């Protein structure tokens, strides 16, 4: 395989959206991701105890949603300068 063709074999980044049903900014970020046709997995940290644990681990104590994670790294907290605080303890 030539180095010029390697891009064809790369994997797509895994996006995860952590949020809550009651946070309007989670919905806005979801709409934006869908508009961009991004593939992502969404987790409701208030309804899903396992998601709370994952959010706590990846965000190192961050309690603001929405939280966008790409390949295990936080890439965005909040939406356009706004966020909701959740108790993820």
N, C-alpha and C positions, 0 to 999 in steps of 0.2 A: 504494500500500500504506500503510495506517495504521501509526503507530508501535506501536500495541497488538498488531499481528500479526507484528512482526519476529522474535520468538522462534521462530516456526515455520520460519524460513528459516536459522537458525543451523546451523553444522556441529557435529558431534560431536567432542569432544576425542579426539585420538589418544593412546592409552596404550601405552607400551612397558615391558616387564618384562625387565630384564637380570639374569641369575643363572647358576647352574651346576646341573648334574644332581646333584652331590654335596652341595649345601647344602640342609639340610632347611627352612630359612627361605624359600628360593625357592619350594619346594613349598607351604608354608603361605600365602604371599602369593598364589600362583596360585590356590589353593583359595578364598581370600577373594574375589579378583577374579571368579572363576567364580560364586561364591555370589551376588555382587552383580549378576551378569549383565552385567559390564563387557566391552566388546570391547577386546582388547589383543593385541599381538604380543609373543611371548616369544623371547628370544635367550639362547643358552648361550654365555657369553663364553670358556669353556674350549675348546669344540668349534668355534667359529666365529670365525676371525681377523678378519673384517670387523666382527663385533659387538664384538670387543675394541677395535677402532679407534674405533667409534662411541661406546662407553661411555667411553673415555678422553677423547674430545672433549667430550661432553656433561657429564661428571661432573668435569671439570677436575682429574683426578688421583685421584679417589675410587676406592678399591679394594675397597669393601665391597659385597656383594650380599646380598639382593636390592636392586635399584635400580629405582625406579619413575619413569618419565619421562612427563610430559604435555605434548604440543605442544612438544617439544624442551627442556623445563625439568625439572630434577630436583624431584620433589615428595615423595619419601620414600626414605630410605636405611635398610635393615634392616627387620625385622619384629618389632614389639612389643619393641623394645630389643635385639634380637639380630641378628647378621649374620655372614657368613663373609668372610674376606679372601681375595682371589684375586690372582694375579700377572697383570696385564693388559699387561705390557710387551711 
